[in-house]
Amino acid sequence: MIEPEPGSSDKKCLKDGVVLKDVGGINYTVKDGKIVKYKKWLGDLFSPMYDSLMEKNVFPKKFGADLNEHEDFLKNLYKGIENENVLELGTGSGNLANLISRTNHYTGVDISPGLLKRAGKKFSENKFEKFGLYICNVYELPFINDCFDVCVCNLTLNFFSDLEKVAKEIKRVLKSSGVFYSSVPVKDKISSDIIIHGYVKSIKETEKIFSENDFYFEPQQFENGAIFYFKAVNKKQT
Ligand SMILES: C[S@@+](CC[C@H](N)C(=O)[O-])C[C@H]1O[C@@H](n2cnc3c(N)ncnc32)[C@H](O)[C@@H]1O
């Protein structure tokens, strides 16, 4: 069992008292002596096929979008992020490893062990020296306040039933002027004959939640099917 080492490079944002167990390079939190596990997300069953499903099915058929253009746009958007402390919500199979600089200190959270295992492989192959993967729910981030420079959440916000609560968690863990980057399918852009599961919101509803939680909301001028891209900058002063 790993005891957290506050101040060590890959655990510096952990709250005091959080106990971890490392299982094959993935950190589980431990409560009352038991590993905390979550109800499996649909993608866990499909984790070996996740990337191919996204490319061949979800992107063209559900989002009406192009995966290569999505990745090129994000790569460009993240270009200036170097040597920063980056948190990702809903790491999935670790595609961010191909999109941000390996100079960053990366922390990824997800509820799916199958996908995080794949993510670990990608971050290692991309030679990230500082990265940590955590099985945890976005509603209960085991991190201290004001610790991350950047938070990223791609194609995942629509799975959160309480986006307001998640926005508050993002605000809590981001530093003052820290930036939240997201891509998410939105009602306004989805074709009427397509059903996207989860809690899909409109651009206005998304903007309202982030603005009311004291972020500067900045839509990005890029069209790619049903996907909406935005930045939200934390107004918090520390
Ligand atoms: C569509 S995938 C997106 C993965 C990745 N960000 C990408 O762009 O390919 C959604 C991810 O969100 C994770 N997820 C869903 N609900 C979650 C929650 N409450 N807390 C943490 N992760 C969650 C799923 O396990 C899955 O890996």
The ligand as an SDF file (V2000), in Angstrom:
LIG
                    3D

 27 29  0  0  0  0  0  0  0  0999 V2000
  -16.2450    9.0130  -23.8790 C   0  0  0  0  0  0  0  0  0  0  0  0
  -14.9980    8.6660  -22.7000 S   0  0  0  0  0  0  0  0  0  0  0  0
  -13.8300    9.9710  -23.0570 C   0  0  0  0  0  0  0  0  0  0  0  0
  -12.4320    9.5640  -22.7540 C   0  0  0  0  0  0  0  0  0  0  0  0
  -11.3310   10.5280  -23.1810 C   0  0  0  0  0  0  0  0  0  0  0  0
  -11.4220   11.7720  -22.4660 N   0  0  0  0  0  0  0  0  0  0  0  0
  -11.3290   10.7520  -24.6740 C   0  0  0  0  0  0  0  0  0  0  0  0
  -11.3820   11.9110  -25.1110 O   0  0  0  0  0  0  0  0  0  0  0  0
  -11.2280    9.7620  -25.4110 O   0  0  0  0  0  0  0  0  0  0  0  0
  -15.7050    9.1050  -21.1540 C   0  0  0  0  0  0  0  0  0  0  0  0
  -14.8550    8.6980  -19.9500 C   0  0  0  0  0  0  0  0  0  0  0  0
  -15.4240    9.2500  -18.7580 O   0  0  0  0  0  0  0  0  0  0  0  0
  -15.2960    8.3030  -17.7040 C   0  0  0  0  0  0  0  0  0  0  0  0
  -16.2980    8.6570  -16.6770 N   0  0  0  0  0  0  0  0  0  0  0  0
  -17.6430    8.6320  -16.7900 C   0  0  0  0  0  0  0  0  0  0  0  0
  -18.2180    9.0440  -15.6420 N   0  0  0  0  0  0  0  0  0  0  0  0
  -17.2160    9.3490  -14.7820 C   0  0  0  0  0  0  0  0  0  0  0  0
  -17.1690    9.8400  -13.4300 C   0  0  0  0  0  0  0  0  0  0  0  0
  -18.2760   10.0940  -12.7500 N   0  0  0  0  0  0  0  0  0  0  0  0
  -15.9460   10.0580  -12.8590 N   0  0  0  0  0  0  0  0  0  0  0  0
  -14.7920    9.7880  -13.5540 C   0  0  0  0  0  0  0  0  0  0  0  0
  -14.7800    9.3250  -14.8300 N   0  0  0  0  0  0  0  0  0  0  0  0
  -15.9740    9.1110  -15.4470 C   0  0  0  0  0  0  0  0  0  0  0  0
  -15.5390    6.9660  -18.4060 C   0  0  0  0  0  0  0  0  0  0  0  0
  -15.0540    5.8650  -17.6700 O   0  0  0  0  0  0  0  0  0  0  0  0
  -14.7930    7.1920  -19.7280 C   0  0  0  0  0  0  0  0  0  0  0  0
  -13.4530    6.8090  -19.6430 O   0  0  0  0  0  0  0  0  0  0  0  0
  1  2  1  0
  2  3  1  0
  2 10  1  0
  3  4  1  0
  4  5  1  0
  5  6  1  0
  5  7  1  0
  7  8  2  0
  7  9  1  0
 10 11  1  0
 11 12  1  0
 11 26  1  0
 12 13  1  0
 13 14  1  0
 13 24  1  0
 14 15  1  0
 14 23  1  0
 15 16  2  0
 16 17  1  0
 17 18  1  0
 17 23  2  0
 18 19  1  0
 18 20  2  0
 20 21  1  0
 21 22  2  0
 22 23  1  0
 24 25  1  0
 24 26  1  0
 26 27  1  0
M  CHG  2   2   1   9  -1
M  END
$$$$
